[in-house]
Amino acid sequence: MAKAAAKIKAAAASASVERRPALAGRTLSAPGVKVEMLPPAERISLRAPQASLAALSKALGVTLPAKPKTSATKDGRTALWLGPDEWLIIDEAGNDPLADCAKVTALHSAVGISHRNVGISVAGPAAAVTVNSGCPQDLSVEAFPVGAASRTILGKSEIVLLRTAAGSFRVECWRSFSDYVFTLLSEAASDAAN
């Protein structure tokens, strides 16, 4: 019994505890569309009443959008409107939006979700067709223009969708659903190419 315990202890001591991003390096290129995992980013889920928006916008360095289905981006930080008092903040510049919110005394709730979410890029002329394979939302540029954002579904998973360019989307999903979401998008991209 002591030998078995020693083997377990030795294995645990040599095991790598390095954090690796979910699906790191996965990419799929098909004619007209590319699906790839985005680099890690800092994210927070922010809830706040209208009276706190000015102070939070100032602290975050980006104006929190007040209209449905909108987003705002400045200096690598994006704020996506998800509800009347809810935003997803994504920082790709290596800054900590949670620390910025901690300096604000106005009423709000900010929760770090950087390890919960992952981002997937879907880009190319067939990007909208690829996303629409599992998302019932109208993704025409007229209905969902550049900068539009919404919480919706893709297959059986909840996602947050952001149109970053006419032929480009950012899909945010929970890490635990990322393999399913990436696989669905990859299969849809392959189908869109045919």
C-alpha positions in Angstrom: 0.0 0.0 0.0 2.9 2.3 0.8 4.4 1.7 -2.6 1.1 2.6 -4.4 0.9 5.8 -2.4 4.5 6.6 -3.2 3.8 6.1 -7.0 0.7 8.4 -6.8 2.7 11.0 -5.0 5.6 10.8 -7.5 3.1 11.1 -10.4 1.4 14.1 -8.9 4.8 15.8 -8.3 5.8 15.4 -11.9 2.4 16.3 -13.4 2.3 19.6 -15.2 0.0 22.1 -13.7 0.5 24.6 -16.5 -2.8 26.1 -17.6 -3.6 25.4 -21.2 -6.3 27.2 -23.1 -9.2 25.1 -24.2 -8.8 23.8 -27.8 -5.5 25.7 -28.1 -4.3 25.8 -31.7 -7.4 24.3 -33.2 -8.3 25.8 -36.5 -10.2 24.8 -39.6 -9.8 26.4 -43.0 -12.4 25.7 -45.7 -13.0 27.6 -48.9 -14.7 30.9 -47.9 -14.4 30.5 -44.1 -11.8 30.0 -41.4 -12.8 28.9 -37.8 -10.1 29.3 -35.1 -9.7 29.6 -31.4 -8.9 33.1 -30.3 -6.1 33.9 -27.8 -7.0 34.1 -24.1 -8.5 37.4 -23.0 -9.7 38.9 -19.8 -13.5 38.9 -19.4 -16.0 40.1 -16.8 -19.7 39.9 -16.4 -20.9 43.3 -15.4 -24.2 44.3 -13.9 -25.1 47.9 -13.0 -28.0 50.3 -12.8 -28.2 53.3 -15.2 -26.9 55.7 -12.5 -23.6 53.8 -12.4 -22.8 53.7 -16.1 -20.8 57.0 -16.4 -18.4 56.0 -13.5 -18.0 52.5 -14.9 -17.5 53.7 -18.5 -14.8 56.1 -17.3 -13.0 53.4 -15.2 -13.2 50.9 -18.1 -12.1 53.4 -20.7 -15.0 52.4 -23.0 -18.5 53.7 -23.1 -20.9 51.0 -22.0 -23.6 50.7 -24.7 -27.1 51.5 -23.6 -29.0 50.2 -26.6 -29.9 46.5 -27.3 -27.7 44.5 -29.7 -24.8 47.0 -29.6 -21.2 47.0 -28.6 -18.4 49.6 -28.1 -14.6 49.0 -28.6 -11.7 51.1 -27.5 -8.0 50.2 -27.1 -8.5 46.5 -27.2 -11.4 46.5 -24.8 -14.9 45.7 -26.0 -18.2 46.1 -24.0 -21.2 44.1 -25.3 -24.7 45.0 -24.3 -26.5 41.8 -23.1 -29.5 43.2 -21.2 -30.9 46.4 -19.7 -28.3 46.2 -16.9 -25.8 43.6 -18.1 -22.6 43.7 -20.2 -19.8 41.3 -21.2 -16.5 43.1 -21.1 -13.6 41.5 -23.1 -10.1 42.9 -22.8 -7.6 41.6 -25.4 -4.9 44.1 -24.5 -3.7 42.3 -21.4 -5.4 44.7 -18.9 -7.6 43.7 -16.0 -11.2 45.1 -16.3 -12.1 43.6 -12.9 -9.4 45.7 -11.2 -10.6 48.8 -13.1 -14.2 48.1 -11.8 -12.9 47.6 -8.2 -12.0 51.3 -8.1 -15.6 52.4 -8.8 -17.7 53.2 -5.7 -21.0 53.4 -7.7 -23.3 50.4 -7.3 -22.3 47.5 -9.6 -21.4 43.8 -9.7 -18.4 42.7 -11.6 -17.4 39.0 -11.8 -14.3 37.7 -13.5 -15.2 35.0 -16.1 -11.9 34.8 -18.0 -11.5 31.1 -17.2 -15.2 30.3 -17.9 -15.4 31.6 -21.5 -13.4 31.1 -24.7 -13.6 32.9 -28.0 -13.8 31.5 -31.4 -13.3 33.5 -34.6 -15.4 32.7 -37.7 -14.2 34.7 -40.7 -14.6 34.8 -44.4 -17.3 35.3 -47.1 -19.1 32.2 -45.8 -18.9 33.2 -42.1 -22.6 34.2 -41.7 -23.7 30.9 -43.4 -21.4 29.0 -41.1 -22.8 30.6 -37.9 -26.4 30.4 -39.2 -26.1 26.6 -39.5 -26.7 26.5 -35.8 -28.0 30.0 -34.9 -31.5 31.0 -35.9 -30.8 34.7 -35.7 -30.9 36.8 -38.9 -27.2 37.5 -39.6 -27.7 39.7 -42.7 -25.6 42.8 -42.5 -28.8 44.9 -42.5 -30.3 43.1 -39.4 -27.0 42.3 -37.6 -24.5 45.1 -38.7 -20.8 45.3 -37.7 -20.6 45.9 -34.0 -23.9 44.1 -33.3 -23.9 41.7 -30.3 -26.4 39.4 -28.8 -26.8 36.4 -26.5 -28.3 33.6 -28.6 -27.9 29.9 -29.2 -25.7 27.8 -31.5 -27.1 24.3 -31.7 -27.8 23.5 -28.1 -25.3 25.9 -26.5 -25.8 29.5 -25.3 -23.3 31.8 -27.0 -22.6 35.5 -27.2 -22.2 36.6 -30.8 -20.4 39.7 -31.9 -20.0 40.8 -35.6 -16.5 42.2 -35.8 -16.5 42.9 -39.6 -18.9 42.3 -42.5 -17.5 38.8 -42.9 -16.3 38.1 -39.4 -17.8 37.0 -36.1 -16.6 36.4 -32.5 -18.4 33.5 -30.8 -18.0 33.5 -27.0 -19.1 30.3 -25.2 -18.5 28.5 -22.0 -15.2 26.5 -21.9 -17.2 23.3 -21.1 -19.2 23.7 -24.4 -16.2 24.8 -26.5 -15.5 21.4 -28.1 -19.2 21.1 -29.1 -19.4 24.7 -30.5 -16.0 24.4 -32.3 -17.0 21.1 -33.9 -20.4 22.4 -35.0 -18.8 25.5 -36.6 -16.1 23.3 -38.2 -18.7 21.0 -39.8 -20.8 23.9 -40.9 -17.8 25.6 -42.5 -17.0 22.4 -44.4 -20.6 22.2 -45.5 -20.6 25.9 -46.5 -17.6 25.2 -48.8 -19.6 22.6 -50.8 
